């Protein structure tokens, strides 16, 4: 690593220009090609997937992309002559618009049920062709909203008219600004605050454009860019900070800029690469789940982490060479030049040194209190319910939310998420059984209405539409789906060759949640085992990795507990403008597991590697743990604060799913750094003594030797060895 740093330092202008050129070249390519984001369907062998496949195979129009046009009259009825004339004309225009396969008009006999009982609300269902373009959909939207007036309100919802909230650029800016303020307040040097942010922006900007281009090759969700920014800014600033902090310590010890940069990269740079690769491995491990939307997000996030690490080990050394000693504050530069009194060496000075001594003196009490607090915060995880938040959680200004509310008011909440039963009925007896099934479903509790499309001669596939009494995101709707599949449908299928599959968006979301929830425990276990193996190789110990793996699981539990309380229970969601209480988006916990595993490993590596150095030098466990905690506490606290600022800023970005990531990661990172790494880990290591570093000789010989922070003799001088005491 030192040779790479030396090369980047010598050719610093070339490196900076190379990064600038790469960013401009990728930007030009993305400007020409654009992006092609989209949500890929799941390839799981679920009941809803079978329903969709059956309808598509039969070329049934119900399998096409569809949406609703909803209108509501104030102070009148939708059947009034003027309103009926306006909307009938609009519907006729839509029927003849390109890309439209069919329209169900509420002013005809076939669509009479699409007018509410009180006569104030109506809707038309628009089904598009399979290959409809965005331009054609936008044209239909314009035709639909044309007749709107102060007394006639029109809104759109459904799959075809879904409007995804756009990422809020202000969230990125706010996170960056807060990170700059934190760094400036702690280090009192503008360049110390600026360099980590510049490095992170270079990595995130390059990766964002690369992901846009990659969207033409693989299917990537439209939230991939925002998620990548959230992760990239957090880890990018932290990784650069670790290197800059080591570089500053080297300079304060009297090293020249070139030598200091090389040694910083050969020590903290190694830890950054190890931590970054750990995050990438955790993210790419999600590919084993074989879920389309998660695969895309994992790949996009992994690319972001790789490029932020690359920026930290190439661009940052070049920038450090350009800045020179100005990475130190003016006071530090005067001290270094001998213009100020040198502060005597006093190990353990500062807040973190005193806190380390307190943990050493009372490890049982402090460790137990911290564990109780963390366990209490993780307990809501036991109530975790996965699903998909419906349009009722969108901002009130959204047309999708307005249509949702009008439908719920006029027809009931269940109309916003009907179940679509695909019926395979090859014989006449099966077709009769389909009619009997529709009648039986009408008597089921929780069903508001049932309509069956008659199977025409020569066809073998029919459709039964079931409207629940409850909203799509309600747990009662999920219970209804389970009841239909396990009780009602099997009874109707007995003695026939009829096959019935429950589909539709609501059932598909429910199946997706069930699949991921079933895979979540195994994924957490795999991540824990992976963490144990990596830490065993890094620290030549069995106990330290075991404790780290278990505490990583506890940290993930805290993250889950936070989103359950805020989003599922609804405490504070309304105040934050995040909608009402509802299920957690199905893929969020999986991604949180991978991300938190990597972030927790970062802090564990940074903390324990310093303890390991001191143990190798002195053989005194108590001294090693105390010194390691005292000397890394400040940087870990600052790094965690920056993470919280970046993640917290995304809570207000206007996208519920990103807000879930922001809340869970901000809370988990704060508690992981302050309670787990600064209390629980050192307390347990004090209690365990020298057994912390025990490793069987055979295993020691068998394991590869990996130096996380370089040779011990190259350890950088610490704050109490330099010219200034530790500050907070």
ROMAR-492507 format. One record per residue (C-alpha): residue in one letter; z, y, x. Coordinates in steps of 0.05 Angstrom, whole numbers, padded with zeros to 5 digits, always signed. Each point is the difference from the previous one (the first is absolute). Example, Ala and Ser with C-alpha at 12.3 -4.5 7.8 and 13.67 -1.06 7.14 Angstrom:
<kollos>
A+00156-00090+00246/S-00013+00069+00027/
</kollos>
This chain:
<kollos>
X+00000+00000+00000/X+00014+00048+00058/X-00072-00006+00025/X-00026+00017-00069/X+00046+00061-00003/X-00021+00022+00070/X-00074-00005-00018/X+00010+00039-00065/X+00040+00052+00038/X-00052+00009+00053/X-00057+00003-00050/X+00039+00036-00054/X-00056+00047-00021/X-00048-00058-00007/X+00049-00039-00043/X+00012+00059-00046/X-00075+00013-00007/X-00012-00075-00013/X+00050+00000-00057/X-00030+00063-00028/X-00070-00029+00005/X+00022-00065-00033/X+00030+00039-00058/X-00062+00042-00009/X-00048-00059+00005/X+00038-00041-00051/X+00005+00061-00045/X-00075+00010+00003/X-00011-00073-00017/X+00049+00003-00058/X-00032+00064-00025/X-00067-00034-00003/X+00023-00067-00028/X+00059+00022-00043/X+00052-00049-00024/X-00005-00061-00045/X+00071-00014-00023/X+00014-00047-00058/X+00052-00047-00026/X-00022-00072+00011/X+00015-00052-00053/X+00050-00053+00018/X-00028-00068+00019/X+00062-00037-00025/X-00007-00061-00044/X+00035+00033-00058/X-00008-00005-00075/X-00025+00072-00006/X-00051-00012+00056/X-00026-00061-00037/X-00006+00042-00063/X-00041+00053+00036/X-00044-00052+00033/X-00013-00035-00067/X-00019+00064-00035/X-00045+00021+00057/X-00034-00068+00001/X-00013+00004-00073/X-00029+00071+00010/X+00049+00024-00053/X+00003+00076-00007/X+00076-00004-00001/X-00003-00016+00074/X-00034+00066+00017/X+00032+00065+00024/X+00025+00038-00060/X+00041+00060-00020/X+00025+00039-00060/X-00016+00068-00027/X+00061+00024-00039/X+00002+00061-00045/X+00056+00030-00042/X-00003+00056-00052/X+00054+00053-00007/X+00013+00021-00072/X-00052-00047-00030/X-00031-00070+00003/X-00054-00031+00042/X-00038-00017-00064/X-00008+00074-00019/X-00074+00016-00007/X-00004+00048+00059/X+00037-00045+00049/X-00037-00063-00023/X-00067+00035+00009/X+00017+00024+00071/X+00026-00067+00024/X-00055-00041-00034/X-00052+00041+00036/X+00037-00008+00066/X+00005-00076-00009/X-00075-00005-00015/X-00016+00039+00063/X+00046-00047+00040/X-00033-00062-00031/X-00068+00022+00027/X+00027+00023+00068/X-00023-00040+00061/X+00048-00054+00024/X+00033-00009-00068/X-00004-00071-00029/X+00036+00012-00066/X+00045+00048-00038/X+00047-00017-00056/X+00000+00059-00048/X+00063+00011-00043/X-00043+00032-00054/X-00035-00067-00014/X+00025-00061-00037/X+00006-00039+00066/X+00045+00053+00030/X+00040+00020-00061/X+00065-00027+00031/X-00008+00051+00056/X+00027+00056-00044/X+00075+00006-00004/X+00037-00009-00066/X+00019+00073-00003/X-00073+00019+00012/X+00015+00048+00058/X-00024-00044+00058/X-00062-00042+00014/X-00034-00031+00059/X-00067-00028+00019/X-00008-00057+00050/X-00056+00007+00051/X-00025-00061+00037/X-00044+00013+00061/X-00051-00043+00034/X+00023-00043+00059/X-00034+00045+00051/X+00017+00068-00029/X+00002+00058+00050/X+00053+00054+00007/X-00051+00052-00020/X-00014-00036-00065/X+00074-00005-00016/X+00010+00074+00015/X-00058+00016-00048/X+00034-00039-00055/X+00065+00036+00013/X-00035+00067-00008/X-00032-00023-00066/X+00068-00025-00025/X+00039+00063+00014/X-00054+00048-00023/X+00025+00009-00072/X+00071+00018+00022/X+00031+00061-00033/X+00069+00030-00011/X+00010-00046-00060/X-00036-00061+00027/X+00029-00030+00064/X-00040-00053+00037/X+00023-00044+00058/X-00025-00062+00036/X+00033-00063+00028/X-00015-00072+00016/X-00030-00033+00061/X-00066+00038-00002/X+00034+00068-00006/X+00058-00010+00047/X+00014+00063+00040/X+00038-00016+00064/X+00045+00057+00023/X-00028+00031+00063/X+00043-00001+00063/X+00038+00065+00009/X-00017+00030+00068/X+00063+00043-00007/X+00042-00063+00009/X-00030-00012+00069/X+00010+00072+00019/X+00072+00002-00025/X+00018-00063+00039/X-00032+00027+00064/X+00035+00067-00008/X+00068-00032-00011/X-00010-00045+00061/X-00017+00061+00042/X+00062+00037-00023/X+00045-00060+00016/X-00029-00009+00070/X+00004+00074+00015/X+00072+00004-00024/X+00022-00059+00042/X-00038+00011+00065/X-00007+00077-00001/X-00070-00006+00031/X-00064+00015-00038/X-00043-00050+00039/X+00050-00056-00012/X-00008+00013-00074/X-00075+00008+00003/X-00022-00057+00045/X+00024-00059-00044/X-00032+00033-00061/X-00067+00013+00035/X-00001-00072+00025/X+00016-00027-00070/X-00053+00044-00033/X-00052-00024+00049/X+00016-00072-00014/X+00004+00008-00075/X-00061+00044-00005/X-00043-00049+00040/X+00025-00060-00039/X-00010+00034-00068/X-00074+00012+00016/X-00007-00071+00028/X+00030-00028-00064/X-00049+00041-00042/X-00057-00032+00039/X+00032-00069-00005/X+00001+00006-00076/X-00075-00013+00001/X+00013-00067+00034/X+00061-00028-00035/X+00033+00017-00066/X+00055+00052+00010/X+00045+00030-00054/X-00004+00074-00013/X+00073+00006+00021/X-00014-00027+00070/X-00011+00069+00030/X+00064+00029-00027/X+00040-00062+00020/X-00030+00004+00070/X+00019+00073+00006/X+00071-00015-00022/X+00009-00056+00052/X-00041+00032+00055/X+00035+00068+00000/X+00069-00033+00000/X-00011-00050+00056/X-00048+00045+00038/X+00050+00056+00007/X+00056-00048+00017/X-00040-00038+00053/X-00021+00065+00034/X+00072+00025-00003/X+00026-00061+00037/X-00048+00012+00057/X+00010+00075+00002/X+00076-00009+00000/X-00004-00047+00060/X-00048+00048+00036/X+00049+00057-00010/X+00057-00041+00029/X-00043-00016+00061/X-00017+00074+00010/X+00073+00020-00005/X+00015-00051+00054/X-00047+00036+00047/X-00064-00041-00006/X-00069+00032+00004/X-00042+00002-00064/X-00049-00054+00022/X+00055-00048+00023/X+00042+00014-00062/X-00059-00014-00046/X-00016-00066+00034/X+00072-00023-00003/X+00009+00023-00072/X-00061-00041-00021/X+00023-00060+00041/X+00067-00001-00036/X-00001+00032-00069/X-00075-00010-00004/X+00010-00075+00006/X+00051+00003-00057/X-00049+00040-00042/X-00055-00051+00011/X+00047-00058-00016/X+00026+00035-00063/X-00071+00019-00022/X-00026-00071+00009/X+00060-00025-00040/X-00018+00045-00058/X-00073-00021+00004/X+00018-00074+00001/X+00045+00010-00061/X-00055+00037-00037/X-00055-00050+00017/X+00048-00056-00019/X-00013+00022-00072/X-00070-00028+00005/X+00031-00069-00007/X+00017+00019-00072/X-00075+00002-00016/X+00006+00057-00050/X-00060+00048+00001/X+00034+00067-00011/X+00056-00016+00050/X-00050-00025+00052/X-00036+00067-00001/X+00064+00041+00004/X+00028-00043+00056/X-00064+00007+00041/X-00003+00075-00012/X+00073+00010+00020/X-00007-00045+00061/X-00060+00041+00024/X+00043+00063-00008/X+00057-00028+00042/X-00047-00025+00055/X-00033+00069+00007/X+00067+00037+00000/X+00025-00046+00056/X-00065+00011+00037/X+00009+00075-00007/X+00071-00005+00025/X-00019-00037+00064/X-00064+00038+00017/X-00003+00068-00033/X+00074+00016+00008/X+00001-00011+00076/X-00060+00046+00006/X+00033+00053-00042/X+00064-00007+00041/X-00042+00014+00062/X-00030+00062-00031/X+00067+00027-00023/X+00037-00015+00065/X+00074+00021+00003/X-00006+00040-00064/X+00021-00063-00037/X+00070+00023+00020/X+00034+00060-00032/X+00006+00064+00040/X+00073-00013+00012/X-00014-00070+00026/X-00055+00026+00046/X+00048+00053+00029/X+00052-00054+00010/X-00051-00045+00034/X-00020+00058+00046/X+00073+00009+00021/X+00008+00066-00037/X+00058-00027-00042/X+00063-00039+00014/X-00011-00075+00001/X+00042-00036-00052/X+00043-00055+00030/X-00015-00072-00016/X+00042-00020-00059/X-00021-00066-00032/X+00011-00006-00074/X-00002+00075-00014/X-00024+00024-00068/X+00007-00021-00072/X-00034-00067+00010/X+00043-00018+00060/X+00063+00014-00040/X-00027-00039-00059/X-00016-00060+00045/X+00072+00001+00025/X+00026+00001-00071/X-00043-00060-00020/X+00025-00036+00062/X+00073+00014-00019/X-00007-00021-00073/X-00058-00048-00006/X+00028-00043-00057/X+00018+00057-00046/X-00063+00042+00010/X-00046-00061+00000/X+00030-00027-00064/X-00004+00067-00036/X-00073+00009+00020/X-00018-00070-00023/X+00034+00011-00067/X-00037+00065-00012/X-00067-00031+00020/X+00012-00062-00044/X+00017+00044-00059/X-00064+00040+00008/X-00041-00063+00005/X+00029-00033-00062/X-00049+00032-00049/X-00053-00043+00034/X+00024-00058-00042/X-00029+00037-00061/X-00068+00012+00032/X-00056-00006-00051/X-00072+00005+00024/X-00057+00023-00042/X-00045+00060-00010/X+00023+00067-00027/X-00043+00020-00059/X-00031+00067-00016/X+00064+00023-00032/X+00026+00015+00070/X-00056+00047+00019/X+00009+00076+00000/X-00002+00031-00069/X-00062+00040+00020/X-00041-00063+00013/X-00053-00018-00052/X+00020-00074+00007/X+00073+00017-00016/X-00021+00043-00060/X-00043-00056-00028/X+00056-00049+00011/X+00049+00043-00038/X-00048+00012-00058/X-00014-00075-00007/X+00074-00016+00003/X+00015+00052-00052/X-00056-00020-00047/X-00003-00076+00008/X+00060-00023+00040/X+00013-00010+00074/X-00032-00069+00003/X-00069+00029-00015/X+00000+00027+00071/X-00002-00070+00028/X-00029-00053-00046/X-00003-00073+00022/X-00069-00031+00002/X-00001-00075-00013/X-00063-00034+00024/X-00013-00062-00043/X-00045-00056+00023/X-00020-00038-00064/X-00059-00047+00011/X+00006-00037-00067/X+00004+00019-00073/X+00072-00027-00002/X+00018+00045+00059/X-00028+00061-00037/X+00043-00016-00059/X+00059-00008+00047/X-00014+00070+00027/X+00007+00029-00070/X+00066-00038-00010/X+00025+00026+00067/X-00014+00072-00020/X+00038-00010-00064/X+00059-00032+00037/X+00003+00058+00050/X+00006+00050-00057/X+00067-00032-00017/X+00029+00005+00070/X+00056+00049+00012/X-00022+00059+00042/X-00072-00001-00025/X-00024+00063-00036/X-00070-00024-00017/X-00054-00053+00013/X-00075+00003-00005/X-00048-00057+00015/X-00074+00007+00015/X-00037-00056-00036/X-00037-00048+00045/X-00074+00005-00016/X-00045-00061-00007/X-00022-00025+00068/X+00060+00032+00035/X+00063-00036+00025/X+00044+00058+00021/X+00041+00044-00047/X+00048+00057+00008/X+00067+00012-00033/X+00031+00069+00009/X+00076+00002-00005/X+00037+00067-00005/X+00074-00004+00021/X+00053+00044-00032/X+00024+00023+00068/X-00033+00039+00057/X-00040-00034+00056/X+00056+00010+00051/X+00055-00025-00046/X+00038-00064+00019/X-00007-00022-00073/X-00076+00001+00008/X+00007-00046+00060/X+00044-00046-00042/X-00053-00001-00054/X-00053-00021+00050/X+00044-00056+00025/X+00015-00023-00072/X-00073-00002-00019/X-00018-00041+00062/X+00058-00048-00001/X+00010-00011-00075/X-00051+00028-00048/X-00066-00016+00036/X+00018-00072+00023/X+00019-00017-00071/X-00067+00026-00026/X-00039-00038+00055/X+00032-00067-00017/X-00051-00049-00028/X-00060+00044+00017/X-00044+00015+00060/X+00012+00075-00009/X+00025+00038+00062/X+00033+00068-00007/X+00016+00048+00057/X+00040+00064-00008/X-00034+00058+00035/X-00008+00075-00003/X+00027+00054+00046/X+00072-00010-00022/X-00001-00075+00011/X-00037+00008+00066/X+00054+00048+00026/X+00054-00048-00024/X-00033-00059+00036/X-00010+00041+00063/X+00074+00018+00000/X+00021-00073-00010/X-00044-00023+00058/X+00028+00051+00048/X+00072-00010-00022/X-00008-00074+00014/X-00026+00014+00070/X+00051+00054+00017/X+00059-00044+00022/X-00044-00042+00046/X-00030+00063+00030/X+00069+00030+00014/X+00021-00066+00033/X-00063-00001+00043/X+00012+00072+00021/X+00073-00015+00018/X-00020-00060+00042/X-00054+00041+00035/X+00051+00054+00016/X+00048-00051+00027/X-00053-00030+00047/X-00024+00068+00026/X+00071+00025+00014/X+00018-00066+00033/X-00057+00008+00049/X+00016+00074+00011/X+00075-00005+00011/X+00011-00072+00025/X+00053-00012-00053/X+00011-00040-00064/X+00056+00038-00034/X-00030+00070+00005/X-00067-00022-00031/X+00036-00039-00055/X+00042+00060-00019/X-00061+00045+00004/X-00040-00045-00047/X+00056-00003-00051/X+00011+00074+00002/X-00075+00012-00008/X+00004-00038-00065/X+00060+00043-00021/X-00040+00062+00016/X-00058-00025-00042/X+00050-00013-00056/X+00023+00072+00003/X-00072+00023-00006/X-00011-00043-00061/X+00066+00024-00030/X-00021+00072+00006/X-00066-00008-00038/X+00033-00043-00053/X+00052+00054-00014/X-00049+00058+00000/X-00062-00030-00031/X+00022-00062-00039/X+00066+00026-00026/X-00027+00071-00003/X+00057+00037+00033/X-00031+00063+00028/X-00072-00019-00013/X-00008+00052-00054/X+00031+00055+00042/X-00048-00016+00057/X-00060+00001-00048/X-00013-00074+00010/X-00005-00022-00073/X+00048-00043-00039/X+00034-00066+00016/X-00047-00057+00011/X-00016-00061+00044/X-00012+00006+00075/X-00074-00003+00020/X-00012-00073+00019/X-00025+00011+00071/X+00052+00051+00021/X+00055-00049+00020/X-00047-00042+00043/X-00023+00061+00039/X+00071+00028+00005/X+00021-00066+00032/X-00053+00005+00054/X+00011+00074+00013/X+00077-00003+00002/X-00002-00061+00045/X-00040+00039+00050/X+00042+00063-00005/X+00066-00038+00005/X-00027-00036+00061/X-00016+00067+00032/X+00072+00023-00003/X+00028-00068+00019/X-00044-00003+00061/X+00016+00070+00022/X+00075-00011-00009/X+00010-00070+00027/X-00048+00007+00059/X+00045+00055+00027/X+00061-00044-00011/X-00036-00057+00035/X-00014+00044+00060/X+00073+00018+00006/X+00022-00072-00009/X-00047-00023+00056/X+00028+00055+00045/X+00075-00008-00013/X+00012-00066-00037/X+00050+00038-00045/X-00018-00010-00073/X+00046+00055-00027/X-00027+00051+00049/X-00072-00022-00013/X+00006+00007-00075/X+00037+00066+00003/X-00048+00032+00051/X-00062-00027-00035/X+00023+00029-00067/X+00022+00067+00030/X-00065+00011+00038/X-00048-00020-00055/X+00038+00027-00060/X-00031+00070+00004/X-00072-00022+00004/X+00008-00053-00054/X+00033+00051-00046/X-00055+00051+00012/X-00055-00053-00008/X+00031-00023-00066/X+00007+00071-00025/X-00074+00012+00014/X-00017-00064-00037/X+00042+00021-00060/X-00034+00069+00000/X-00070-00031+00002/X+00014-00055-00051/X+00040+00046-00045/X-00056+00051-00003/X-00046-00053-00031/X+00047-00009-00059/X-00028+00065-00028/X-00073-00017+00012/X-00016-00013-00073/X-00016-00075+00007/X+00054-00047-00028/X-00017-00058+00046/X+00003+00044+00062/X+00065+00030-00025/X+00028-00070-00004/X-00017-00010+00073/X+00030+00068+00017/X+00067-00012-00034/X+00009-00071+00025/X-00019+00014+00072/X+00038+00067+00005/X+00065-00030-00026/X-00006-00065+00040/X-00018+00035+00066/X+00059+00048-00006/X+00051-00054-00014/X-00031-00048+00050/X+00006+00050+00056/X+00068+00030-00017/X+00038-00061-00027/X-00034-00062+00027/X-00021+00022+00070/X+00057+00050+00012/X+00057-00039-00033/X-00013-00073-00019/X-00040-00022+00062/X+00048+00029+00053/X+00061-00022-00040/X-00024-00072-00003/X-00019+00001+00073/X+00069+00025+00019/X+00031-00056-00040/X-00045-00055+00029/X+00010+00020+00073/X-00042-00032+00054/X-00027-00054-00047/X-00049+00055-00022/X-00041-00014+00062/X+00005-00076+00002/X-00064-00040+00003/X-00006-00075+00018/X-00029-00009+00070/X-00056-00045-00024/X-00021+00049-00053/X+00004+00057+00050/X-00047-00036+00047/X-00048-00017-00057/X-00005+00069-00030/X-00050+00050+00028/X+00030+00060+00036/X-00016+00065-00034/X+00026+00066+00027/X+00007+00046-00060/X+00019+00062+00039/X-00025-00016+00069/X+00038-00023+00062/X+00074+00017-00003/X-00004+00038+00065/X-00048+00049-00033/X+00049+00019-00054/X-00005+00074-00013/X+00061+00044+00013/X+00040+00010-00062/X+00028+00066-00027/X+00068-00007+00035/X-00037-00012+00066/X-00045+00061-00006/X+00013+00074+00001/X+00022+00010-00072/X+00048-00035-00047/X-00022-00035-00062/X-00008+00046-00060/X-00011-00014-00073/
</kollos>
